[in-house]
């Protein structure tokens, strides 16, 4: 065998190995299950006027909305994040407020960290939208603190995140402890309202607001070298297994690496394509319509 033929065979073997490694990298896939739980301040929605029994009853009805299970299917650059399908228990409606809130819940979410793309399916009062946005710019501060999540050693990272103005899960009373700097103004307004009955409103949205920024704490696993995580969270040198963002906690409870049956990661295409800003405008208009219908400022029909 000549030196030329040996070199040719070696080159072919090298190319086959490179192709095999490239194929494996492209075929790489994982699946992570996340349990999410959000706590809300019942007083923000008139809960301070409810009995303990009423609060307990409403909390039970809203459990399906505030406690969910999601599946993150990911490869090295893309992912889909979908709520696990399950049948709702009879009588778990939660009333008008819970029904309205469920109308704002997003569908399947697609992320592409290489192309900086975030797509969110959204069905809003019977109409389907595809909200298109870029990934949020999260300036992570990496720490040395570690903790064990399952079999993975995770490192702590924190960031300050700008909150979407229509994030209902972060709603709180305007005069809450989180907004003490406004107490003086609120006290003046309260004193005025005692003598001016026209300032009183039964609309709960008049008493709540969404904070502009929240602190986010994440725990990521460098053992899984994927810059991804639940929801819109990404950008760390390892898969994010736990997130605490304001009143919401997302915790990974199970990970499957390279499953035998791989689920396709596809860009969603269903729904009218809109930007996040345009979608928020649509939501505001619908909320105002509901306020007028159910008796916001200016009266109207009440149930």
PyMOL commands that set and color helices and strands:
alter all, ss='L'
color gray80, all
select helices_A, chain A and resi 3-27+42-45+47-49+52-61+63-66+95-102+168-170+177-195+197-199+204-207+276-294
alter helices_A, ss='H'
color red, helices_A
select strands_A, chain A and resi 30-38+67-74+78-83+106-112+117-124+127-133+141-149+152-162+171-173+208-210+213-221+239-245+248-257+272-275
alter strands_A, ss='S'
color yellow, strands_A
deselect
rebuild
show_as cartoon
